[in-house]
Amino acid sequence: MSRHRRAAIAAACVASALFFVWLDHNSPQRQRQEESNGQARARDIEKYHGKTFLVSNVVDGDTIDIDVPDGEYEHTRIRLWGIDTPETKNPKVGVMYFGPEAAEYTRKLALGRDVRIYLDQDNRTRCYYGRVLAYVQLPDKRFLNELLLAEGYAYADVRFRHSYYNKYKQLESAARGQRRGLWAEVTRDQLPQWLQEKKPTLLLDK
């Protein structure tokens, strides 16, 4: 086969691949899905953003329920944006170091309180599991997300970008430097796997 023929076949393959990529991005099904996602996001912003709700349950340090229906559920499950606390309910990892303490801290500050919910309006409103992603403001105007980081009950979740990404990293760094909360005694193997992978040089030496 001549060089020109091989080049022509290669060019045809590239053109074909680009066509199918274009077709996928402009397919009616994809457009309907994007429109549906946009509508759902708009509904979430209208329903939750800037509104006040009662915290009816604390699931974990970074997950709470508020007393308003969400689809077929009697309550709305809120996942705190930008942070991750040690697990207590995940069957894959069990109860992690400082998980109960983080859950109790959130319970003490939020359970039975009226909190104001803020969504990241330039970002998605739901996590992979369908929970509403939010910044939660307590009655005293402080944000629960930030308090958990500042007091050493949570990690800044660097896996996902959000409006306070850099601020949350700084809050975690300060807590780590002052050995607050979990940072006083935690060992590397007690950290979540994603954090060990994202920050392989994280210093934990006493």
Z-matrix of the N, CA and C atoms (Angstrom, degrees):
N
C 1 1.462
C 2 1.534 1 108.88
N 3 1.332 2 115.51 1 134.12
C 4 1.463 3 118.91 2 -176.82
C 5 1.518 4 111.33 3 -72.58
N 6 1.334 5 114.35 4 161.10
C 7 1.465 6 119.98 5 179.27
C 8 1.527 7 110.69 6 -61.96
N 9 1.327 8 117.35 7 -40.11
C 10 1.465 9 120.72 8 -178.78
C 11 1.532 10 111.46 9 -65.38
N 12 1.350 11 115.52 10 -37.63
C 13 1.462 12 119.18 11 179.68
C 14 1.527 13 110.59 12 -67.36
N 15 1.357 14 115.93 13 -41.93
C 16 1.477 15 119.09 14 177.73
C 17 1.522 16 110.98 15 -62.10
N 18 1.341 17 115.52 16 -40.89
C 19 1.467 18 119.56 17 179.48
C 20 1.526 19 110.81 18 -64.38
N 21 1.322 20 116.07 19 -38.67
C 22 1.465 21 119.79 20 179.76
C 23 1.521 22 111.56 21 -66.24
N 24 1.338 23 116.34 22 -41.33
C 25 1.467 24 120.50 23 178.26
C 26 1.526 25 110.63 24 -64.38
N 27 1.346 26 116.06 25 -42.93
C 28 1.465 27 120.02 26 179.06
C 29 1.521 28 110.81 27 -61.79
N 30 1.327 29 116.49 28 -42.66
C 31 1.464 30 120.53 29 179.57
C 32 1.518 31 111.04 30 -63.82
N 33 1.341 32 115.36 31 -39.25
C 34 1.464 33 119.36 32 178.88
C 35 1.527 34 111.31 33 -64.82
N 36 1.334 35 116.59 34 -39.08
C 37 1.466 36 120.70 35 178.24
C 38 1.521 37 111.31 36 -63.77
N 39 1.334 38 116.39 37 -44.23
C 40 1.467 39 120.78 38 179.13
C 41 1.524 40 110.32 39 -62.35
N 42 1.345 41 116.10 40 -44.47
C 43 1.459 42 120.09 41 179.88
C 44 1.518 43 111.10 42 -62.16
N 45 1.340 44 115.66 43 -39.82
C 46 1.456 45 120.06 44 179.15
C 47 1.523 46 111.06 45 -64.73
N 48 1.330 47 115.95 46 -43.32
C 49 1.466 48 119.80 47 179.68
C 50 1.516 49 110.96 48 -63.09
N 51 1.335 50 117.02 49 -43.05
C 52 1.464 51 120.57 50 179.17
C 53 1.520 52 111.05 51 -63.61
N 54 1.328 53 116.35 52 -36.44
C 55 1.461 54 120.10 53 178.86
C 56 1.521 55 111.21 54 -63.45
N 57 1.331 56 115.68 55 -44.42
C 58 1.465 57 118.56 56 -178.72
C 59 1.532 58 111.26 57 -68.17
N 60 1.330 59 117.35 58 -34.79
C 61 1.471 60 120.31 59 174.96
C 62 1.512 61 109.98 60 -62.09
N 63 1.347 62 116.09 61 -45.69
C 64 1.462 63 120.59 62 178.55
C 65 1.518 64 110.73 63 -61.41
N 66 1.338 65 115.37 64 -43.64
C 67 1.456 66 120.44 65 -179.05
C 68 1.522 67 111.31 66 -61.32
N 69 1.351 68 116.32 67 -39.81
C 70 1.466 69 120.75 68 179.77
C 71 1.523 70 110.89 69 -64.70
N 72 1.329 71 115.99 70 -43.82
C 73 1.469 72 119.89 71 -177.23
C 74 1.527 73 112.01 72 -71.37
N 75 1.326 74 116.82 73 -21.92
C 76 1.460 75 119.59 74 -176.53
C 77 1.520 76 112.81 75 -113.00
N 78 1.325 77 116.39 76 13.76
C 79 1.452 78 119.86 77 179.77
C 80 1.523 79 110.08 78 -70.25
N 81 1.329 80 117.50 79 146.76
C 82 1.474 81 120.60 80 178.17
C 83 1.529 82 112.41 81 -56.13
N 84 1.351 83 116.55 82 -37.78
C 85 1.462 84 119.59 83 -178.99
C 86 1.518 85 111.08 84 -64.21
N 87 1.339 86 116.46 85 -43.46
C 88 1.460 87 119.93 86 -179.92
C 89 1.523 88 110.88 87 -66.66
N 90 1.336 89 115.90 88 -39.90
C 91 1.458 90 119.11 89 178.91
C 92 1.517 91 111.03 90 -64.27
N 93 1.352 92 116.46 91 -39.64
C 94 1.470 93 119.31 92 177.39
C 95 1.522 94 111.12 93 -64.59
N 96 1.348 95 116.18 94 -37.97
C 97 1.460 96 119.95 95 179.85
C 98 1.526 97 110.66 96 -65.99
N 99 1.342 98 116.73 97 -44.36
C 100 1.461 99 119.99 98 179.08
C 101 1.521 100 111.13 99 -64.11
N 102 1.337 101 116.26 100 -39.28
C 103 1.457 102 120.30 101 177.60
C 104 1.521 103 110.35 102 -64.79
N 105 1.335 104 116.63 103 -41.69
C 106 1.458 105 121.21 104 178.89
C 107 1.524 106 111.05 105 -63.56
N 108 1.347 107 117.00 106 -43.48
C 109 1.463 108 120.62 107 178.14
C 110 1.522 109 111.14 108 -62.41
N 111 1.332 110 116.29 109 -40.45
C 112 1.462 111 120.11 110 178.91
C 113 1.511 112 111.89 111 -64.84
N 114 1.324 113 116.17 112 -39.42
C 115 1.458 114 120.13 113 179.11
C 116 1.521 115 111.20 114 -67.00
N 117 1.347 116 116.21 115 -40.99
C 118 1.463 117 120.34 116 178.90
C 119 1.524 118 110.25 117 -63.76
N 120 1.328 119 116.61 118 -41.39
C 121 1.466 120 121.00 119 178.28
C 122 1.525 121 110.82 120 -62.52
N 123 1.322 122 116.49 121 -43.15
C 124 1.462 123 120.57 122 178.83
C 125 1.522 124 110.83 123 -63.03
N 126 1.326 125 116.79 124 -39.21
C 127 1.468 126 120.43 125 177.95
C 128 1.527 127 110.98 126 -64.09
N 129 1.330 128 116.49 127 -41.86
C 130 1.462 129 119.92 128 179.08
C 131 1.522 130 110.81 129 -61.85
N 132 1.335 131 116.37 130 -44.12
C 133 1.468 132 119.97 131 -179.18
C 134 1.520 133 110.32 132 -62.71
N 135 1.323 134 115.94 133 -43.68
C 136 1.462 135 119.71 134 179.99
C 137 1.535 136 111.46 135 -65.20
N 138 1.323 137 116.39 136 -38.23
C 139 1.468 138 120.39 137 -174.65
C 140 1.522 139 112.81 138 -78.44
N 141 1.336 140 117.27 139 -38.91
C 142 1.473 141 119.66 140 -169.67
C 143 1.532 142 115.37 141 -111.02
N 144 1.324 143 117.36 142 -35.49
C 145 1.464 144 119.95 143 -167.71
C 146 1.538 145 112.20 144 -63.48
N 147 1.331 146 114.74 145 123.27
C 148 1.452 147 120.52 146 178.38
C 149 1.513 148 114.62 147 76.76
N 150 1.333 149 117.00 148 5.08
C 151 1.462 150 121.17 149 -178.21
C 152 1.534 151 110.62 150 -96.99
N 153 1.326 152 115.42 151 157.52
C 154 1.460 153 122.20 152 -178.65
C 155 1.527 154 110.32 153 -106.78
N 156 1.344 155 115.40 154 134.98
C 157 1.459 156 121.32 155 -178.76
C 158 1.526 157 110.03 156 -140.75
N 159 1.327 158 115.96 157 155.58
C 160 1.457 159 122.03 158 176.99
C 161 1.530 160 109.60 159 -83.09
N 162 1.325 161 117.10 160 134.24
C 163 1.459 162 121.43 161 174.26
C 164 1.521 163 107.85 162 -81.76
N 165 1.327 164 115.64 163 113.61
C 166 1.460 165 120.61 164 -175.29
C 167 1.522 166 113.29 165 -95.99
N 168 1.333 167 117.01 166 -16.90
C 169 1.465 168 119.92 167 -176.68
C 170 1.522 169 109.39 168 -161.20
N 171 1.317 170 116.19 169 144.72
C 172 1.462 171 121.92 170 172.13
C 173 1.512 172 107.41 171 -112.22
N 174 1.314 173 116.64 172 115.15
C 175 1.454 174 122.50 173 -177.93
C 176 1.517 175 110.66 174 -82.53
N 177 1.323 176 115.30 175 -42.79
C 178 1.456 177 122.95 176 -175.57
C 179 1.517 178 107.46 177 -159.07
N 180 1.317 179 116.51 178 -179.88
C 181 1.454 180 118.76 179 -179.65
C 182 1.513 181 113.53 180 -59.34
N 183 1.327 182 117.06 181 -33.91
C 184 1.462 183 121.09 182 -176.11
C 185 1.530 184 113.66 183 -111.92
N 186 1.334 185 117.76 184 13.59
C 187 1.464 186 120.69 185 -176.44
C 188 1.524 187 110.62 186 -139.93
N 189 1.327 188 116.06 187 126.47
C 190 1.456 189 121.16 188 -179.26
C 191 1.528 190 109.24 189 -133.48
N 192 1.320 191 116.01 190 163.83
C 193 1.455 192 122.28 191 172.83
C 194 1.522 193 108.66 192 -112.75
N 195 1.334 194 115.85 193 138.81
C 196 1.463 195 119.97 194 174.97
C 197 1.526 196 108.98 195 -114.11
N 198 1.318 197 115.07 196 152.89
C 199 1.458 198 121.92 197 -168.83
C 200 1.525 199 111.85 198 -83.54
N 201 1.352 200 114.89 199 67.24
C 202 1.454 201 121.00 200 174.73
C 203 1.531 202 107.23 201 -151.40
N 204 1.333 203 118.40 202 135.96
C 205 1.470 204 120.27 203 -177.88
C 206 1.521 205 112.14 204 -62.90
N 207 1.330 206 115.18 205 150.02
C 208 1.457 207 122.10 206 176.11
C 209 1.525 208 107.68 207 -136.68
N 210 1.318 209 115.83 208 98.07
C 211 1.458 210 119.75 209 -176.55
C 212 1.518 211 110.91 210 63.56
N 213 1.326 212 116.32 211 -122.89
C 214 1.466 213 120.76 212 -178.57
C 215 1.518 214 112.78 213 -82.90
N 216 1.326 215 117.30 214 -5.14
C 217 1.463 216 120.93 215 -177.31
C 218 1.527 217 111.08 216 -94.87
N 219 1.324 218 116.06 217 148.72
C 220 1.453 219 121.10 218 -178.67
C 221 1.520 220 112.56 219 -77.59
N 222 1.328 221 116.46 220 -15.80
C 223 1.456 222 121.27 221 179.75
C 224 1.523 223 108.77 222 -132.86
N 225 1.323 224 116.26 223 169.59
C 226 1.463 225 121.89 224 173.77
C 227 1.517 226 108.87 225 -109.02
N 228 1.310 227 116.14 226 127.78
C 229 1.459 228 120.44 227 178.52
C 230 1.525 229 109.50 228 -89.80
N 231 1.326 230 115.63 229 126.96
C 232 1.463 231 122.75 230 -177.86
C 233 1.522 232 110.11 231 -109.15
N 234 1.310 233 116.49 232 128.66
C 235 1.469 234 122.17 233 172.88
C 236 1.514 235 107.24 234 -107.22
N 237 1.327 236 117.43 235 121.78
C 238 1.455 237 121.19 236 -176.34
C 239 1.531 238 110.39 237 -64.13
N 240 1.323 239 116.06 238 124.33
C 241 1.467 240 122.46 239 -178.31
C 242 1.531 241 110.13 240 -65.63
N 243 1.325 242 115.59 241 136.85
C 244 1.457 243 121.78 242 165.85
C 245 1.506 244 116.73 243 82.86
N 246 1.327 245 118.08 244 0.37
C 247 1.459 246 118.98 245 -179.19
C 248 1.533 247 109.73 246 -133.78
N 249 1.316 248 114.83 247 164.49
C 250 1.460 249 121.30 248 174.85
C 251 1.519 250 107.03 249 -143.10
N 252 1.319 251 117.02 250 126.67
C 253 1.459 252 120.09 251 176.76
C 254 1.524 253 109.48 252 -104.16
N 255 1.324 254 118.09 253 157.81
C 256 1.466 255 120.70 254 177.99
C 257 1.527 256 110.71 255 -57.04
N 258 1.324 257 115.51 256 141.25
C 259 1.459 258 121.41 257 -175.17
C 260 1.531 259 112.62 258 -72.25
N 261 1.335 260 114.40 259 149.63
C 262 1.468 261 120.26 260 169.66
C 263 1.525 262 111.34 261 -130.27
N 264 1.340 263 117.53 262 -17.40
C 265 1.462 264 121.06 263 -174.15
C 266 1.526 265 113.55 264 -117.38
N 267 1.315 266 117.96 265 -3.23
C 268 1.470 267 120.65 266 -176.43
C 269 1.527 268 110.28 267 -80.64
N 270 1.340 269 118.24 268 115.66
C 271 1.470 270 120.33 269 -177.06
C 272 1.524 271 113.64 270 -66.27
N 273 1.340 272 116.98 271 -19.88
C 274 1.459 273 119.87 272 -179.05
C 275 1.524 274 112.73 273 -73.68
N 276 1.341 275 116.58 274 -31.75
C 277 1.468 276 119.72 275 -176.52
C 278 1.520 277 113.15 276 -118.08
N 279 1.332 278 117.21 277 -11.37
C 280 1.456 279 119.82 278 -179.50
C 281 1.516 280 112.04 279 74.42
N 282 1.314 281 115.72 280 -158.52
C 283 1.469 282 121.06 281 178.93
C 284 1.520 283 108.34 282 -85.65
N 285 1.326 284 116.29 283 117.06
C 286 1.461 285 121.08 284 -177.65
C 287 1.529 286 111.34 285 -86.99
N 288 1.313 287 114.26 286 161.13
C 289 1.463 288 120.66 287 177.62
C 290 1.524 289 110.38 288 -56.07
N 291 1.314 290 116.39 289 127.58
C 292 1.463 291 126.15 290 178.19
C 293 1.531 292 112.89 291 72.79
N 294 1.329 293 117.95 292 7.24
C 295 1.455 294 120.45 293 176.38
C 296 1.521 295 113.06 294 -63.44
N 297 1.352 296 118.52 295 -50.82
C 298 1.464 297 119.27 296 178.72
C 299 1.523 298 112.88 297 -59.88
N 300 1.333 299 117.01 298 -37.64
C 301 1.466 300 120.32 299 179.38
C 302 1.529 301 110.98 300 -64.38
N 303 1.355 302 116.04 301 -41.23
C 304 1.461 303 119.60 302 179.21
C 305 1.528 304 110.95 303 -65.32
N 306 1.329 305 116.76 304 -42.72
C 307 1.455 306 120.83 305 179.02
C 308 1.530 307 111.04 306 -62.97
N 309 1.321 308 116.59 307 -40.81
C 310 1.459 309 120.67 308 179.86
C 311 1.530 310 111.25 309 -67.42
N 312 1.318 311 117.11 310 -36.31
C 313 1.468 312 121.19 311 178.32
C 314 1.533 313 109.97 312 -63.53
N 315 1.322 314 116.44 313 -45.15
C 316 1.462 315 120.27 314 178.30
C 317 1.520 316 110.43 315 -65.22
N 318 1.320 317 116.28 316 -40.60
C 319 1.468 318 120.82 317 178.97
C 320 1.535 319 110.54 318 -61.08
N 321 1.309 320 115.91 319 -43.20
C 322 1.468 321 120.13 320 -178.27
C 323 1.531 322 111.70 321 -64.59
N 324 1.336 323 116.62 322 -38.25
C 325 1.458 324 120.37 323 -176.01
C 326 1.522 325 114.09 324 -84.51
N 327 1.342 326 116.85 325 -30.54
C 328 1.465 327 118.48 326 -167.84
C 329 1.522 328 116.06 327 -116.91
N 330 1.319 329 118.79 328 -31.71
C 331 1.466 330 120.16 329 -172.33
C 332 1.528 331 111.26 330 -61.32
N 333 1.327 332 115.69 331 129.04
C 334 1.454 333 121.11 332 179.95
C 335 1.514 334 113.85 333 77.02
N 336 1.317 335 117.87 334 6.34
C 337 1.465 336 122.00 335 -179.26
C 338 1.530 337 110.01 336 -103.34
N 339 1.323 338 114.83 337 154.03
C 340 1.461 339 120.74 338 171.71
C 341 1.525 340 108.23 339 -86.64
N 342 1.323 341 116.43 340 119.81
C 343 1.465 342 121.20 341 -178.75
C 344 1.526 343 109.23 342 -118.66
N 345 1.317 344 114.82 343 154.97
C 346 1.462 345 120.08 344 177.53
C 347 1.528 346 108.63 345 -102.68
N 348 1.319 347 115.78 346 132.04
C 349 1.452 348 122.64 347 -175.37
C 350 1.534 349 110.10 348 -100.72
N 351 1.330 350 116.09 349 129.00
C 352 1.455 351 121.01 350 175.47
C 353 1.524 352 109.23 351 -122.99
N 354 1.323 353 115.95 352 129.09
C 355 1.451 354 121.23 353 176.02
C 356 1.523 355 109.50 354 -96.33
N 357 1.317 356 116.09 355 157.14
C 358 1.460 357 121.39 356 175.09
C 359 1.519 358 106.20 357 -84.08
N 360 1.326 359 116.99 358 96.84
C 361 1.463 360 120.87 359 -167.80
C 362 1.523 361 113.90 360 -64.92
N 363 1.325 362 117.80 361 -21.28
C 364 1.461 363 120.87 362 178.70
C 365 1.525 364 111.66 363 -97.52
N 366 1.307 365 116.69 364 17.52
C 367 1.451 366 121.00 365 -175.43
C 368 1.524 367 109.04 366 -137.76
N 369 1.314 368 116.65 367 -178.83
C 370 1.453 369 119.80 368 176.67
C 371 1.531 370 110.11 369 -70.16
N 372 1.315 371 116.88 370 158.48
C 373 1.466 372 120.72 371 -177.59
C 374 1.520 373 112.74 372 -108.40
N 375 1.333 374 117.18 373 -9.34
C 376 1.466 375 120.64 374 -178.32
C 377 1.525 376 110.05 375 -129.32
N 378 1.338 377 115.31 376 147.62
C 379 1.456 378 119.96 377 174.07
C 380 1.525 379 109.48 378 -87.23
N 381 1.297 380 116.29 379 -179.62
C 382 1.470 381 122.37 380 -177.78
C 383 1.526 382 111.90 381 -56.92
N 384 1.341 383 116.95 382 -32.54
C 385 1.461 384 121.72 383 -177.08
C 386 1.530 385 113.02 384 -92.13
N 387 1.307 386 117.39 385 7.12
C 388 1.454 387 120.52 386 175.96
C 389 1.509 388 115.39 387 88.15
N 390 1.326 389 117.52 388 3.41
C 391 1.460 390 120.19 389 178.63
C 392 1.533 391 110.24 390 -77.80
N 393 1.315 392 116.60 391 147.71
C 394 1.457 393 120.68 392 178.16
C 395 1.529 394 109.21 393 -75.22
N 396 1.318 395 116.67 394 128.95
C 397 1.462 396 122.27 395 178.72
C 398 1.523 397 108.75 396 -89.81
N 399 1.333 398 117.35 397 125.04
C 400 1.458 399 118.40 398 -172.35
C 401 1.521 400 112.74 399 -152.07
N 402 1.325 401 113.33 400 156.29
C 403 1.460 402 122.26 401 166.13
C 404 1.525 403 105.12 402 -96.36
N 405 1.321 404 116.61 403 128.88
C 406 1.468 405 120.97 404 -172.38
C 407 1.529 406 109.68 405 -110.92
N 408 1.315 407 114.88 406 116.94
C 409 1.464 408 120.80 407 -179.87
C 410 1.526 409 110.32 408 -96.54
N 411 1.319 410 115.60 409 126.71
C 412 1.462 411 121.86 410 -179.37
C 413 1.525 412 110.88 411 -79.39
N 414 1.322 413 118.23 412 168.13
C 415 1.466 414 120.51 413 179.88
C 416 1.526 415 114.11 414 -57.16
N 417 1.344 416 117.73 415 -28.02
C 418 1.467 417 119.99 416 179.90
C 419 1.528 418 112.61 417 -87.09
N 420 1.345 419 116.55 418 12.11
C 421 1.467 420 125.14 419 176.11
C 422 1.530 421 114.21 420 79.96
N 423 1.322 422 118.58 421 -6.24
C 424 1.461 423 119.97 422 175.40
C 425 1.515 424 109.17 423 -77.87
N 426 1.335 425 115.16 424 156.17
C 427 1.456 426 119.90 425 179.88
C 428 1.518 427 110.58 426 -99.99
N 429 1.326 428 115.12 427 129.23
C 430 1.455 429 120.96 428 -178.20
C 431 1.525 430 111.55 429 -60.22
N 432 1.322 431 117.68 430 -39.97
C 433 1.470 432 121.68 431 178.78
C 434 1.525 433 110.09 432 -54.39
N 435 1.325 434 116.42 433 -47.09
C 436 1.460 435 121.71 434 -175.60
C 437 1.522 436 112.05 435 -71.42
N 438 1.319 437 116.54 436 -38.58
C 439 1.461 438 120.03 437 179.72
C 440 1.528 439 111.35 438 -63.88
N 441 1.315 440 116.59 439 -41.46
C 442 1.467 441 120.02 440 178.70
C 443 1.530 442 111.11 441 -61.07
N 444 1.324 443 116.18 442 -38.60
C 445 1.463 444 119.67 443 177.35
C 446 1.524 445 111.50 444 -70.61
N 447 1.319 446 116.27 445 -48.26
C 448 1.463 447 120.86 446 -174.87
C 449 1.519 448 112.74 447 -63.99
N 450 1.323 449 117.19 448 -32.08
C 451 1.457 450 120.99 449 -178.17
C 452 1.525 451 113.01 450 -93.14
N 453 1.325 452 117.09 451 1.92
C 454 1.460 453 120.17 452 175.20
C 455 1.516 454 115.20 453 81.20
N 456 1.330 455 117.03 454 27.27
C 457 1.460 456 120.34 455 177.28
C 458 1.535 457 112.16 456 -100.68
N 459 1.320 458 117.07 457 -5.37
C 460 1.465 459 120.45 458 -174.96
C 461 1.520 460 110.82 459 -145.51
N 462 1.326 461 114.21 460 161.72
C 463 1.460 462 122.29 461 173.70
C 464 1.528 463 107.72 462 -104.30
N 465 1.323 464 116.84 463 145.70
C 466 1.464 465 119.82 464 169.67
C 467 1.523 466 107.48 465 -70.28
N 468 1.320 467 116.69 466 122.74
C 469 1.458 468 120.66 467 -176.03
C 470 1.531 469 109.33 468 -83.66
N 471 1.317 470 115.58 469 96.07
C 472 1.467 471 121.01 470 -175.72
C 473 1.525 472 112.67 471 -83.57
N 474 1.321 473 117.87 472 4.95
C 475 1.469 474 120.42 473 179.08
C 476 1.521 475 112.13 474 -75.27
N 477 1.340 476 117.06 475 -23.54
C 478 1.457 477 120.35 476 -173.65
C 479 1.529 478 110.11 477 -132.39
N 480 1.315 479 116.33 478 130.45
C 481 1.461 480 122.09 479 178.42
C 482 1.526 481 110.80 480 -75.67
N 483 1.323 482 115.12 481 143.07
C 484 1.462 483 120.87 482 176.05
C 485 1.523 484 107.04 483 -155.38
N 486 1.324 485 117.52 484 178.84
C 487 1.464 486 121.43 485 -171.21
C 488 1.530 487 114.25 486 -66.12
N 489 1.334 488 117.92 487 -25.08
C 490 1.463 489 120.91 488 -177.36
C 491 1.533 490 111.88 489 -113.51
N 492 1.312 491 115.26 490 26.84
C 493 1.461 492 122.10 491 -176.12
C 494 1.529 493 112.08 492 -52.80
N 495 1.317 494 117.35 493 -52.61
C 496 1.471 495 120.45 494 -177.23
C 497 1.528 496 111.74 495 -69.58
N 498 1.319 497 116.82 496 -39.31
C 499 1.465 498 120.25 497 178.64
C 500 1.525 499 110.77 498 -61.48
N 501 1.324 500 116.97 499 -41.78
C 502 1.452 501 120.17 500 -178.29
C 503 1.526 502 111.12 501 -68.65
N 504 1.317 503 117.49 502 -35.79
C 505 1.463 504 119.82 503 175.12
C 506 1.528 505 110.54 504 -62.62
N 507 1.320 506 116.56 505 -39.40
C 508 1.469 507 120.56 506 179.42
C 509 1.529 508 111.28 507 -67.49
N 510 1.330 509 117.17 508 -39.36
C 511 1.460 510 120.44 509 178.23
C 512 1.526 511 110.79 510 -63.07
N 513 1.328 512 116.72 511 -42.84
C 514 1.459 513 119.30 512 177.58
C 515 1.517 514 111.32 513 -64.75
N 516 1.325 515 116.82 514 -42.05
C 517 1.465 516 120.98 515 -179.30
C 518 1.522 517 111.19 516 -60.64
N 519 1.339 518 116.43 517 -40.83
C 520 1.463 519 120.30 518 179.16
C 521 1.518 520 111.05 519 -65.95
N 522 1.327 521 117.19 520 -43.37
C 523 1.467 522 121.11 521 178.94
C 524 1.523 523 110.64 522 -63.60
N 525 1.333 524 115.61 523 -39.39
C 526 1.461 525 119.97 524 179.44
C 527 1.525 526 110.58 525 -66.27
N 528 1.336 527 116.49 526 -41.18
C 529 1.457 528 120.54 527 179.95
C 530 1.515 529 112.82 528 -65.37
N 531 1.336 530 116.17 529 -31.58
C 532 1.462 531 121.11 530 -179.59
C 533 1.529 532 112.65 531 -93.16
N 534 1.334 533 116.97 532 2.80
C 535 1.464 534 123.01 533 -179.79
C 536 1.528 535 111.34 534 54.88
N 537 1.324 536 115.55 535 45.11
C 538 1.459 537 120.51 536 179.99
C 539 1.519 538 110.58 537 -86.56
N 540 1.323 539 116.59 538 145.72
C 541 1.448 540 121.53 539 175.29
C 542 1.517 541 113.30 540 56.72
N 543 1.322 542 116.18 541 -128.16
C 544 1.463 543 120.46 542 -176.62
C 545 1.517 544 113.06 543 -64.08
N 546 1.357 545 116.87 544 -24.06
C 547 1.461 546 120.25 545 -176.21
C 548 1.521 547 112.99 546 -70.96
N 549 1.325 548 118.06 547 -8.24
C 550 1.466 549 120.04 548 179.67
C 551 1.519 550 111.88 549 -71.41
N 552 1.345 551 116.46 550 -34.54
C 553 1.471 552 118.48 551 -172.22
C 554 1.527 553 114.37 552 -135.36
N 555 1.327 554 118.76 553 -4.42
C 556 1.457 555 120.15 554 -173.09
C 557 1.533 556 111.42 555 -62.85
N 558 1.321 557 115.19 556 144.54
C 559 1.460 558 121.20 557 174.50
C 560 1.527 559 108.68 558 -107.81
N 561 1.313 560 116.61 559 162.78
C 562 1.459 561 119.76 560 -175.73
C 563 1.530 562 112.40 561 -57.83
N 564 1.316 563 117.24 562 -41.45
C 565 1.467 564 118.95 563 -177.19
C 566 1.532 565 112.40 564 -73.02
N 567 1.337 566 118.14 565 -6.09
C 568 1.462 567 121.36 566 175.18
C 569 1.524 568 112.19 567 -92.46
N 570 1.326 569 117.14 568 -6.85
C 571 1.456 570 121.18 569 177.34
C 572 1.524 571 109.85 570 -80.27
N 573 1.335 572 117.97 571 155.21
C 574 1.462 573 119.64 572 176.40
C 575 1.531 574 110.45 573 -63.42
N 576 1.303 575 116.21 574 151.11
C 577 1.458 576 120.85 575 -175.61
C 578 1.521 577 112.18 576 -59.00
N 579 1.332 578 117.15 577 -39.34
C 580 1.464 579 119.16 578 -178.03
C 581 1.524 580 111.12 579 -62.73
N 582 1.338 581 117.45 580 -34.35
C 583 1.454 582 120.76 581 -179.20
C 584 1.524 583 110.90 582 -73.39
N 585 1.307 584 116.66 583 -38.02
C 586 1.461 585 119.54 584 175.96
C 587 1.526 586 110.73 585 -61.77
N 588 1.308 587 117.04 586 -36.32
C 589 1.467 588 121.08 587 -179.29
C 590 1.519 589 111.83 588 -76.99
N 591 1.334 590 116.84 589 -38.20
C 592 1.459 591 120.72 590 -177.90
C 593 1.522 592 112.46 591 -75.06
N 594 1.357 593 116.00 592 -32.73
C 595 1.465 594 119.90 593 -176.06
C 596 1.532 595 109.55 594 -128.14
N 597 1.323 596 116.47 595 69.97
C 598 1.476 597 118.98 596 -177.42
C 599 1.521 598 113.23 597 -65.21
N 600 1.328 599 118.26 598 -19.84
C 601 1.476 600 120.81 599 -178.48
C 602 1.533 601 111.91 600 -101.04
N 603 1.330 602 117.05 601 12.09
C 604 1.461 603 120.49 602 -179.66
C 605 1.539 604 109.84 603 -57.67
N 606 1.337 605 115.53 604 125.69
C 607 1.473 606 120.49 605 -177.35
C 608 1.519 607 110.45 606 -87.29
N 609 1.314 608 116.01 607 124.75
C 610 1.458 609 121.44 608 178.28
C 611 1.527 610 110.99 609 -125.27
N 612 1.317 611 117.20 610 7.20
C 613 1.464 612 120.11 611 -178.71
C 614 1.501 613 110.39 612 -62.73
N 615 1.338 614 115.57 613 137.32
C 616 1.464 615 121.21 614 179.34
C 617 1.527 616 109.53 615 -79.09
